[in-house]
Amino acid sequence: MALPSRLRTLFTIIATLVVTQNLFLSFTLESSSNDPEKAHQSAFYTGEASANLNLNAGNHTQHTVVSQNISISNVPQPAATPSATATTTAPAPNKTLVILLGDLRGGETAWQTLYDNVLDVNSADLALMIGHNSTRSAYRNASLFDRATFHWEFSEYNDWADALDLIRFKNGTATGWRENVVPLMHPGSQVLGGVKMSGFSGSGGVIFMIRWFLTKKLQELQLTERYDRFILTRADHYYLCRHDISQMDPNRLWVPEGSDCGGITDRHLIVSSRHVLQALNVLPQLLTQPQEYKNLLRIRSGNPEKILYKSWKLSRIRRHIRRFDRNMFTCGETGDTTRWRELGELVEEGVRLKYADEYNQSRMTCGKQH
């Protein structure tokens, strides 16, 4: 059957355009084969440069799309342009700093939960405040050192009385704590544990002295200006589930439920840059205002938790305390050193317990989350 004359005419025009385009492309590619710049331009217009542009664009999610259906003869040849280069934006700095205080304990199994459930969840940096030469040989190459942004060390004292002597009044004079504080204390008190006098037990003096060392570092490096929030904790915590602080009011002091021992637990604190120095200022306040603490000093059951709670009251930050359901428990590996409590049973998480009540509370909390 003969085609209508108009349809034959249309097919003739299309065929002519196709032949013309192919001839032009052949001429362009042949003439540019010895000219890299022209070859690049030719490739751009035939769509062959789109892959190169996408590679050069780095992390860009939007790329130039080159159409292969455009009539090249009707597009003016552009001037040579520089090749596409990646433009990267520096990531925002982390605004939360997690600080591990004291000896390295717990082991890699526990530390992996720190990375997964605390650091990564909160986009947080890590700092280590540990004793000089106190790290056991098994932990000399611990992953904590690779992960840490800051690594600070304090001297380990045979008698922590020597450390307390470093604390001075603002005018630089000694506090006279031996004359003003010790006579008020029960001989078996835990408040200044680590100080070798009067039979003091526990590790209260060590705990609070480490916080004083940390205060000096935060001030020296102006870290309260760099970070908005701090998590003061220990290396030997196993985080059974996500520890997300984003929904916790940053104007409050957040402490997990449990392990208060008549005061408030000293093992974990989430605090803002506004309140962190006040929260750490326990020992200087105790040594310079012992009369404010005399009711706690003179009893055998005086301990760091009670002193901490009293200190926060005197500093007027106790009213900011809020509690959250515990999702971590204190643990250890066989061979870990301890100043106070020996390790207990091995649990299914692959670590040894220190306090069974913390473990049970954490399992209840994290069971609710799943």
GINORQUI-V395772 format. One record per backbone hydrogen bond with DSSP energy under -0.5 kcal/mol. NH is the residue of the N-H (numbers start at 0). CO is the residue of the C=O. If there is no record, write none. Layout:
BEGIN
<<NH | CO> <NH | CO>>
END
This chain:
BEGIN
<<7 | 3> <8 | 4> <9 | 5> <10 | 6> <11 | 7> <12 | 8> <13 | 9> <14 | 10> <15 | 11> <16 | 12> <17 | 13> <18 | 14> <19 | 15> <20 | 16> <21 | 17> <22 | 18> <23 | 19> <24 | 20> <25 | 21> <26 | 22> <27 | 23> <28 | 24> <29 | 25> <30 | 26> <31 | 27> <32 | 29> <34 | 31> <35 | 33> <38 | 34> <39 | 35> <40 | 36> <41 | 37> <42 | 38> <43 | 39> <44 | 40> <45 | 41> <46 | 42> <46 | 43> <47 | 42> <48 | 42> <49 | 46> <52 | 48> <53 | 49> <54 | 50> <55 | 51> <56 | 52> <57 | 54> <59 | 56> <65 | 63> <66 | 64> <71 | 69> <73 | 70> <74 | 71> <75 | 73> <87 | 85> <89 | 87> <95 | 122> <96 | 228> <97 | 95> <97 | 124> <98 | 96> <98 | 230> <99 | 97> <99 | 126> <100 | 98> <100 | 232> <101 | 128> <104 | 102> <110 | 106> <111 | 107> <112 | 108> <112 | 109> <113 | 109> <114 | 110> <115 | 111> <116 | 112> <117 | 113> <118 | 113> <119 | 114> <121 | 117> <122 | 118> <122 | 119> <123 | 118> <124 | 95> <126 | 97> <127 | 149> <128 | 99> <129 | 127> <129 | 151> <131 | 153> <133 | 130> <138 | 135> <139 | 136> <141 | 138> <144 | 141> <145 | 141> <146 | 142> <147 | 143> <148 | 125> <149 | 125> <151 | 127> <153 | 129> <156 | 154> <159 | 193> <161 | 158> <163 | 159> <164 | 160> <165 | 162> <166 | 163> <168 | 172> <171 | 168> <174 | 166> <178 | 175> <179 | 175> <180 | 176> <181 | 176> <183 | 180> <184 | 180> <184 | 181> <185 | 296> <188 | 185> <189 | 301> <192 | 189> <194 | 191> <195 | 193> <196 | 194> <199 | 196> <200 | 188> <203 | 189> <204 | 192> <205 | 192> <206 | 202> <207 | 203> <208 | 204> <209 | 205> <210 | 206> <211 | 207> <212 | 208> <213 | 209> <214 | 210> <215 | 211> <216 | 212> <217 | 213> <218 | 214> <219 | 215> <220 | 216> <221 | 218> <222 | 217> <223 | 217> <224 | 221> <225 | 221> <226 | 222> <227 | 94> <228 | 94> <229 | 270> <230 | 96> <231 | 229> <231 | 268> <232 | 98> <232 | 230> <236 | 233> <237 | 328> <238 | 236> <239 | 237> <239 | 326> <240 | 326> <242 | 116> <243 | 241> <244 | 242> <247 | 244> <248 | 246> <251 | 248> <252 | 319> <253 | 251> <253 | 269> <254 | 252> <254 | 321> <256 | 323> <262 | 259> <263 | 304> <268 | 231> <269 | 253> <270 | 229> <270 | 268> <272 | 227> <274 | 271> <275 | 271> <278 | 274> <279 | 275> <280 | 276> <280 | 277> <281 | 279> <285 | 281> <286 | 282> <287 | 283> <288 | 284> <291 | 288> <292 | 289> <293 | 290> <295 | 292> <296 | 292> <297 | 293> <298 | 295> <301 | 298> <306 | 302> <307 | 303> <308 | 304> <309 | 305> <310 | 306> <311 | 307> <312 | 308> <313 | 309> <314 | 310> <315 | 312> <316 | 311> <317 | 311> <319 | 316> <320 | 317> <321 | 252> <323 | 254> <328 | 237> <330 | 235> <331 | 351> <335 | 332> <343 | 352> <346 | 350> <349 | 346> <351 | 331> <352 | 344> <353 | 329> <354 | 329> <358 | 354> <359 | 355> <360 | 356> <361 | 357> <362 | 358> <363 | 359> <364 | 360> <365 | 361> <366 | 362> <367 | 363> <368 | 364> <369 | 365>>
END
